[in-house]
Amino acid sequence: MTRRSRLLTTATAGVTAALLLAGCGGGDGDKSDSNSKIAGADTGASASASASPSASASAADGRPKITLPSDLTLTFEGAQTGDAVKDAVLADGAERMRATDAAITGTDPKGAAIAYYNTGKALEAALSWVAEFKKANVTITGKARYYDRNVTLKSKTSAILTFCADESQGFSKDKKTKKINKTPVTKNSYVFYNTRLDKNSDGVWQTSQIISTRGATQCES
């Protein structure tokens, strides 16, 4: 993928949107443009933000425990819509993002959570994305905020989740030297995600397809 190659190639020189890993295309293609920022969706969901804890609360019910390093913070806004099904989609969509970051940072080296929260093309994309970070010997650090999260239920087992990401405070970090590659905030710091989730037989809303768009103006805030 063009964006991936560019991101990893410039990792040692400084990558503004290093946290974009969690939304790495997903089969339907990356509609980002090389000069754009990370864009988001308009949800109308609650504006309350909840910082994701270092250890996932979803470890109950047989779900994999997701732990992130102390120098990485993900915040997901609008987790409660009043609709139990939509809230479940939002929760599993967030865990999908956290799972990919856990694999990137090495807190889930086997990618157990990635396989749990992804399927199909999204799973292939996530595994490929993690492998590229490993090959480049870089990880991620900082903060990412996910907002304007909107769920559209297509059926009892299918949903569309769109959202924005602000990755202006997320950076790549060299694993060997520990050097953080901080870069200025630009339109490329914002991304819009359009994802499809399918509910499996275990009741997990797995992400099956992802389209990410860099520089979408609706996500700049």
Phi and psi in degrees as GROMACS dihedral restraints (atoms count N, CA, C in turn):
[ dihedral_restraints ]
;  ai    aj    ak    al  type     phi  dphi    fc
    3     4     5     6     1   -57.6    20    10
    4     5     6     7     1   -46.0    20    10
    6     7     8     9     1   -63.0    20    10
    7     8     9    10     1   -41.3    20    10
    9    10    11    12     1   -61.2    20    10
   10    11    12    13     1   -47.5    20    10
   12    13    14    15     1   -59.2    20    10
   13    14    15    16     1   -43.5    20    10
   15    16    17    18     1   -65.4    20    10
   16    17    18    19     1   -43.4    20    10
   18    19    20    21     1   -63.3    20    10
   19    20    21    22     1   -47.4    20    10
   21    22    23    24     1   -71.8    20    10
   22    23    24    25     1   -35.1    20    10
   24    25    26    27     1   -62.9    20    10
   25    26    27    28     1   -36.5    20    10
   27    28    29    30     1   -96.6    20    10
   28    29    30    31     1     9.2    20    10
   30    31    32    33     1   -57.2    20    10
   31    32    33    34     1   -43.3    20    10
   33    34    35    36     1   -74.3    20    10
   34    35    36    37     1   -15.9    20    10
   36    37    38    39     1   -93.8    20    10
   37    38    39    40     1   -15.6    20    10
   39    40    41    42     1   126.9    20    10
   40    41    42    43     1   122.2    20    10
   42    43    44    45     1  -126.4    20    10
   43    44    45    46     1   116.9    20    10
   45    46    47    48     1   -68.6    20    10
   46    47    48    49     1   -44.2    20    10
   48    49    50    51     1  -104.1    20    10
   49    50    51    52     1    48.1    20    10
   51    52    53    54     1   -61.2    20    10
   52    53    54    55     1   -30.7    20    10
   54    55    56    57     1   -74.4    20    10
   55    56    57    58     1    -1.6    20    10
   57    58    59    60     1   -64.6    20    10
   58    59    60    61     1   -11.9    20    10
   60    61    62    63     1   -47.8    20    10
   61    62    63    64     1   -37.1    20    10
   63    64    65    66     1   -71.2    20    10
   64    65    66    67     1   -10.7    20    10
   66    67    68    69     1  -127.7    20    10
   67    68    69    70     1    51.0    20    10
   69    70    71    72     1   -80.7    20    10
   70    71    72    73     1    66.6    20    10
   72    73    74    75     1    80.2    20    10
   73    74    75    76     1  -103.6    20    10
   75    76    77    78     1   107.7    20    10
   76    77    78    79     1    25.7    20    10
   78    79    80    81     1   101.9    20    10
   79    80    81    82     1   -36.7    20    10
   81    82    83    84     1   -85.9    20    10
   82    83    84    85     1    -0.9    20    10
   84    85    86    87     1   101.3    20    10
   85    86    87    88     1   151.1    20    10
   87    88    89    90     1   -96.8    20    10
   88    89    90    91     1   117.3    20    10
   90    91    92    93     1   -97.5    20    10
   91    92    93    94     1    25.4    20    10
   93    94    95    96     1   -79.5    20    10
   94    95    96    97     1   157.3    20    10
   96    97    98    99     1  -118.5    20    10
   97    98    99   100     1   153.3    20    10
   99   100   101   102     1   -62.2    20    10
  100   101   102   103     1   -20.0    20    10
  102   103   104   105     1  -109.6    20    10
  103   104   105   106     1    13.7    20    10
  105   106   107   108     1   -98.4    20    10
  106   107   108   109     1   167.1    20    10
  108   109   110   111     1   -99.3    20    10
  109   110   111   112     1  -179.0    20    10
  111   112   113   114     1   -90.1    20    10
  112   113   114   115     1   125.3    20    10
  114   115   116   117     1  -104.7    20    10
  115   116   117   118     1   164.8    20    10
  117   118   119   120     1  -137.6    20    10
  118   119   120   121     1   173.7    20    10
  120   121   122   123     1  -104.8    20    10
  121   122   123   124     1   152.8    20    10
  123   124   125   126     1   -93.4    20    10
  124   125   126   127     1   115.4    20    10
  126   127   128   129     1  -105.1    20    10
  127   128   129   130     1   -37.6    20    10
  129   130   131   132     1    77.6    20    10
  130   131   132   133     1    11.2    20    10
  132   133   134   135     1   -77.4    20    10
  133   134   135   136     1   169.4    20    10
  135   136   137   138     1   -52.7    20    10
  136   137   138   139     1   141.2    20    10
  138   139   140   141     1   -86.8    20    10
  139   140   141   142     1     0.3    20    10
  141   142   143   144     1   -67.6    20    10
  142   143   144   145     1   133.3    20    10
  144   145   146   147     1  -107.7    20    10
  145   146   147   148     1   141.8    20    10
  147   148   149   150     1  -128.0    20    10
  148   149   150   151     1   120.2    20    10
  150   151   152   153     1   -71.2    20    10
  151   152   153   154     1   133.0    20    10
  153   154   155   156     1   -71.7    20    10
  154   155   156   157     1   126.8    20    10
  156   157   158   159     1   -68.0    20    10
  157   158   159   160     1   161.2    20    10
  159   160   161   162     1   -62.9    20    10
  160   161   162   163     1   -33.9    20    10
  162   163   164   165     1  -111.4    20    10
  163   164   165   166     1   129.3    20    10
  165   166   167   168     1   -65.6    20    10
  166   167   168   169     1   137.5    20    10
  168   169   170   171     1   -78.6    20    10
  169   170   171   172     1    -5.9    20    10
  171   172   173   174     1   -87.2    20    10
  172   173   174   175     1    11.5    20    10
  174   175   176   177     1   -66.2    20    10
  175   176   177   178     1   -15.5    20    10
  177   178   179   180     1   -72.3    20    10
  178   179   180   181     1   169.8    20    10
  180   181   182   183     1    59.1    20    10
  181   182   183   184     1    28.6    20    10
  183   184   185   186     1    78.8    20    10
  184   185   186   187     1     3.0    20    10
  186   187   188   189     1   -76.9    20    10
  187   188   189   190     1   148.9    20    10
  189   190   191   192     1   -67.1    20    10
  190   191   192   193     1   141.8    20    10
  192   193   194   195     1   -81.2    20    10
  193   194   195   196     1   125.0    20    10
  195   196   197   198     1  -106.7    20    10
  196   197   198   199     1   121.4    20    10
  198   199   200   201     1  -118.9    20    10
  199   200   201   202     1   131.9    20    10
  201   202   203   204     1  -109.3    20    10
  202   203   204   205     1   151.8    20    10
  204   205   206   207     1   -65.8    20    10
  205   206   207   208     1   157.9    20    10
  207   208   209   210     1   -64.9    20    10
  208   209   210   211     1   -18.9    20    10
  210   211   212   213     1   -94.8    20    10
  211   212   213   214     1    11.8    20    10
  213   214   215   216     1  -129.3    20    10
  214   215   216   217     1   122.4    20    10
  216   217   218   219     1  -125.4    20    10
  217   218   219   220     1   126.2    20    10
  219   220   221   222     1  -113.9    20    10
  220   221   222   223     1   131.8    20    10
  222   223   224   225     1  -120.1    20    10
  223   224   225   226     1   128.9    20    10
  225   226   227   228     1  -116.6    20    10
  226   227   228   229     1   120.3    20    10
  228   229   230   231     1   -93.6    20    10
  229   230   231   232     1   155.0    20    10
  231   232   233   234     1    66.9    20    10
  232   233   234   235     1    48.1    20    10
  234   235   236   237     1   -78.9    20    10
  235   236   237   238     1   -20.3    20    10
  237   238   239   240     1  -115.9    20    10
  238   239   240   241     1   118.0    20    10
  240   241   242   243     1  -107.5    20    10
  241   242   243   244     1   -15.0    20    10
  243   244   245   246     1    94.5    20    10
  244   245   246   247     1    -7.4    20    10
  246   247   248   249     1  -112.0    20    10
  247   248   249   250     1   119.1    20    10
  249   250   251   252     1   -61.1    20    10
  250   251   252   253     1   -38.4    20    10
  252   253   254   255     1   -69.1    20    10
  253   254   255   256     1   -46.7    20    10
  255   256   257   258     1   -62.8    20    10
  256   257   258   259     1   -37.6    20    10
  258   259   260   261     1   -64.2    20    10
  259   260   261   262     1   -35.9    20    10
  261   262   263   264     1   -66.7    20    10
  262   263   264   265     1   -38.9    20    10
  264   265   266   267     1   -63.4    20    10
  265   266   267   268     1   -46.1    20    10
  267   268   269   270     1   -60.4    20    10
  268   269   270   271     1   -41.8    20    10
  270   271   272   273     1   -65.4    20    10
  271   272   273   274     1   -47.1    20    10
  273   274   275   276     1   -72.3    20    10
  274   275   276   277     1   -30.1    20    10
  276   277   278   279     1   -64.9    20    10
  277   278   279   280     1   -39.4    20    10
  279   280   281   282     1   -67.0    20    10
  280   281   282   283     1   -41.6    20    10
  282   283   284   285     1   -63.7    20    10
  283   284   285   286     1   -31.7    20    10
  285   286   287   288     1   -62.2    20    10
  286   287   288   289     1   -43.3    20    10
  288   289   290   291     1   -64.5    20    10
  289   290   291   292     1   -43.4    20    10
  291   292   293   294     1   -65.9    20    10
  292   293   294   295     1   -36.4    20    10
  294   295   296   297     1   -62.9    20    10
  295   296   297   298     1   -42.7    20    10
  297   298   299   300     1   -66.2    20    10
  298   299   300   301     1   -41.3    20    10
  300   301   302   303     1   -65.8    20    10
  301   302   303   304     1   -34.3    20    10
  303   304   305   306     1   -64.7    20    10
  304   305   306   307     1   -38.6    20    10
  306   307   308   309     1   -69.0    20    10
  307   308   309   310     1   -38.8    20    10
  309   310   311   312     1   -64.3    20    10
  310   311   312   313     1   -44.0    20    10
  312   313   314   315     1   -82.5    20    10
  313   314   315   316     1    -8.3    20    10
  315   316   317   318     1    92.1    20    10
  316   317   318   319     1     3.7    20    10
  318   319   320   321     1   -80.7    20    10
  319   320   321   322     1   -12.3    20    10
  321   322   323   324     1  -136.2    20    10
  322   323   324   325     1    69.1    20    10
  324   325   326   327     1   -60.4    20    10
  325   326   327   328     1   -27.1    20    10
  327   328   329   330     1   -87.8    20    10
  328   329   330   331     1    -6.7    20    10
  330   331   332   333     1    67.4    20    10
  331   332   333   334     1    31.8    20    10
  333   334   335   336     1   -62.1    20    10
  334   335   336   337     1   -41.0    20    10
  336   337   338   339     1   -71.4    20    10
  337   338   339   340     1   -32.2    20    10
  339   340   341   342     1   -60.6    20    10
  340   341   342   343     1   -46.6    20    10
  342   343   344   345     1   -67.3    20    10
  343   344   345   346     1   -25.9    20    10
  345   346   347   348     1   -76.0    20    10
  346   347   348   349     1   -39.2    20    10
  348   349   350   351     1  -103.3    20    10
  349   350   351   352     1     3.9    20    10
  351   352   353   354     1  -129.2    20    10
  352   353   354   355     1   157.2    20    10
  354   355   356   357     1  -151.8    20    10
  355   356   357   358     1   162.5    20    10
  357   358   359   360     1    57.5    20    10
  358   359   360   361     1  -135.8    20    10
  360   361   362   363     1   -63.8    20    10
  361   362   363   364     1   -33.6    20    10
  363   364   365   366     1   -66.3    20    10
  364   365   366   367     1   -37.2    20    10
  366   367   368   369     1   -66.3    20    10
  367   368   369   370     1   -44.7    20    10
  369   370   371   372     1   -59.5    20    10
  370   371   372   373     1   -44.3    20    10
  372   373   374   375     1   -65.1    20    10
  373   374   375   376     1   -42.5    20    10
  375   376   377   378     1   -63.9    20    10
  376   377   378   379     1   -44.3    20    10
  378   379   380   381     1   -64.7    20    10
  379   380   381   382     1   -39.3    20    10
  381   382   383   384     1   -65.4    20    10
  382   383   384   385     1   -40.3    20    10
  384   385   386   387     1   -64.8    20    10
  385   386   387   388     1   -44.2    20    10
  387   388   389   390     1   -62.1    20    10
  388   389   390   391     1   -41.0    20    10
  390   391   392   393     1   -62.6    20    10
  391   392   393   394     1   -35.9    20    10
  393   394   395   396     1   -68.9    20    10
  394   395   396   397     1   -38.2    20    10
  396   397   398   399     1   -65.0    20    10
  397   398   399   400     1   -39.5    20    10
  399   400   401   402     1   -64.2    20    10
  400   401   402   403     1   -43.2    20    10
  402   403   404   405     1   -62.5    20    10
  403   404   405   406     1   -38.3    20    10
  405   406   407   408     1   -79.9    20    10
  406   407   408   409     1    -7.7    20    10
  408   409   410   411     1    59.5    20    10
  409   410   411   412     1    40.1    20    10
  411   412   413   414     1  -126.1    20    10
  412   413   414   415     1   156.4    20    10
  414   415   416   417     1  -127.9    20    10
  415   416   417   418     1  -166.2    20    10
  417   418   419   420     1  -128.4    20    10
  418   419   420   421     1   154.7    20    10
  420   421   422   423     1  -151.6    20    10
  421   422   423   424     1   163.6    20    10
  423   424   425   426     1   107.6    20    10
  424   425   426   427     1  -143.2    20    10
  426   427   428   429     1  -135.3    20    10
  427   428   429   430     1   150.9    20    10
  429   430   431   432     1  -140.3    20    10
  430   431   432   433     1   139.1    20    10
  432   433   434   435     1  -119.7    20    10
  433   434   435   436     1   130.9    20    10
  435   436   437   438     1  -113.1    20    10
  436   437   438   439     1   125.8    20    10
  438   439   440   441     1  -147.0    20    10
  439   440   441   442     1   176.1    20    10
  441   442   443   444     1    50.4    20    10
  442   443   444   445     1    47.6    20    10
  444   445   446   447     1   -86.7    20    10
  445   446   447   448     1   124.2    20    10
  447   448   449   450     1  -130.2    20    10
  448   449   450   451     1   130.4    20    10
  450   451   452   453     1  -110.7    20    10
  451   452   453   454     1   131.9    20    10
  453   454   455   456     1  -119.6    20    10
  454   455   456   457     1   116.2    20    10
  456   457   458   459     1   -81.7    20    10
  457   458   459   460     1   122.1    20    10
  459   460   461   462     1   -92.8    20    10
  460   461   462   463     1   -30.0    20    10
  462   463   464   465     1  -162.0    20    10
  463   464   465   466     1  -171.8    20    10
  465   466   467   468     1   -68.7    20    10
  466   467   468   469     1   -19.9    20    10
  468   469   470   471     1  -126.9    20    10
  469   470   471   472     1    13.3    20    10
  471   472   473   474     1  -140.4    20    10
  472   473   474   475     1   138.6    20    10
  474   475   476   477     1  -149.5    20    10
  475   476   477   478     1   155.4    20    10
  477   478   479   480     1  -111.3    20    10
  478   479   480   481     1   128.4    20    10
  480   481   482   483     1  -121.2    20    10
  481   482   483   484     1   120.1    20    10
  483   484   485   486     1  -116.9    20    10
  484   485   486   487     1   148.2    20    10
  486   487   488   489     1  -166.0    20    10
  487   488   489   490     1   165.0    20    10
  489   490   491   492     1  -104.5    20    10
  490   491   492   493     1   155.4    20    10
  492   493   494   495     1  -132.4    20    10
  493   494   495   496     1   132.2    20    10
  495   496   497   498     1  -105.6    20    10
  496   497   498   499     1   107.2    20    10
  498   499   500   501     1  -112.2    20    10
  499   500   501   502     1    24.4    20    10
  501   502   503   504     1   -64.6    20    10
  502   503   504   505     1   -19.8    20    10
  504   505   506   507     1  -110.1    20    10
  505   506   507   508     1    18.7    20    10
  507   508   509   510     1  -107.9    20    10
  508   509   510   511     1   135.0    20    10
  510   511   512   513     1  -138.9    20    10
  511   512   513   514     1   161.9    20    10
  513   514   515   516     1   -87.2    20    10
  514   515   516   517     1   154.2    20    10
  516   517   518   519     1  -138.5    20    10
  517   518   519   520     1   130.0    20    10
  519   520   521   522     1   -68.4    20    10
  520   521   522   523     1   125.6    20    10
  522   523   524   525     1   -65.8    20    10
  523   524   525   526     1   -33.0    20    10
  525   526   527   528     1   -81.5    20    10
  526   527   528   529     1   -50.1    20    10
  528   529   530   531     1   -89.1    20    10
  529   530   531   532     1   -16.6    20    10
  531   532   533   534     1    68.4    20    10
  532   533   534   535     1    12.1    20    10
  534   535   536   537     1   -71.5    20    10
  535   536   537   538     1   129.8    20    10
  537   538   539   540     1   -93.0    20    10
  538   539   540   541     1   126.9    20    10
  540   541   542   543     1   -92.6    20    10
  541   542   543   544     1    80.8    20    10
  543   544   545   546     1   -78.5    20    10
  544   545   546   547     1   137.3    20    10
  546   547   548   549     1  -133.1    20    10
  547   548   549   550     1   158.2    20    10
  549   550   551   552     1   -65.1    20    10
  550   551   552   553     1   156.2    20    10
  552   553   554   555     1   -76.3    20    10
  553   554   555   556     1   127.5    20    10
  555   556   557   558     1  -135.0    20    10
  556   557   558   559     1  -177.0    20    10
  558   559   560   561     1   -63.8    20    10
  559   560   561   562     1   -21.0    20    10
  561   562   563   564     1   -72.7    20    10
  562   563   564   565     1    -3.4    20    10
  564   565   566   567     1   -82.4    20    10
  565   566   567   568     1    -2.9    20    10
  567   568   569   570     1  -124.9    20    10
  568   569   570   571     1   139.1    20    10
  570   571   572   573     1  -135.4    20    10
  571   572   573   574     1   145.0    20    10
  573   574   575   576     1  -108.7    20    10
  574   575   576   577     1   129.2    20    10
  576   577   578   579     1  -112.1    20    10
  577   578   579   580     1   135.1    20    10
  579   580   581   582     1  -124.1    20    10
  580   581   582   583     1   110.3    20    10
  582   583   584   585     1  -125.0    20    10
  583   584   585   586     1   153.5    20    10
  585   586   587   588     1  -113.5    20    10
  586   587   588   589     1   136.1    20    10
  588   589   590   591     1  -123.1    20    10
  589   590   591   592     1   141.1    20    10
  591   592   593   594     1  -123.9    20    10
  592   593   594   595     1   133.5    20    10
  594   595   596   597     1   -82.0    20    10
  595   596   597   598     1   123.5    20    10
  597   598   599   600     1   -89.0    20    10
  598   599   600   601     1  -177.2    20    10
  600   601   602   603     1   -67.0    20    10
  601   602   603   604     1   -17.3    20    10
  603   604   605   606     1   -92.3    20    10
  604   605   606   607     1     2.0    20    10
  606   607   608   609     1    84.7    20    10
  607   608   609   610     1    13.0    20    10
  609   610   611   612     1   -94.1    20    10
  610   611   612   613     1   131.3    20    10
  612   613   614   615     1   -85.2    20    10
  613   614   615   616     1    99.4    20    10
  615   616   617   618     1   -91.6    20    10
  616   617   618   619     1   137.5    20    10
  618   619   620   621     1   -75.6    20    10
  619   620   621   622     1   127.6    20    10
  621   622   623   624     1  -112.8    20    10
  622   623   624   625     1   -25.6    20    10
  624   625   626   627     1  -144.3    20    10
  625   626   627   628     1   145.9    20    10
  627   628   629   630     1  -141.7    20    10
  628   629   630   631     1   134.7    20    10
  630   631   632   633     1  -124.5    20    10
  631   632   633   634     1   127.2    20    10
  633   634   635   636     1  -119.6    20    10
  634   635   636   637     1   140.7    20    10
  636   637   638   639     1  -125.8    20    10
  637   638   639   640     1   116.2    20    10
  639   640   641   642     1   -78.2    20    10
  640   641   642   643     1   144.8    20    10
  642   643   644   645     1    74.4    20    10
  643   644   645   646     1    17.5    20    10
  645   646   647   648     1   -68.4    20    10
  646   647   648   649     1   123.1    20    10
  648   649   650   651     1   -63.0    20    10
  649   650   651   652     1   -27.2    20    10
  651   652   653   654     1   -68.8    20    10
  652   653   654   655     1   -11.6    20    10
  654   655   656   657     1   -97.0    20    10
  655   656   657   658     1   -11.1    20    10
  657   658   659   660     1   -73.4    20    10
  658   659   660   661     1   125.9    20    10
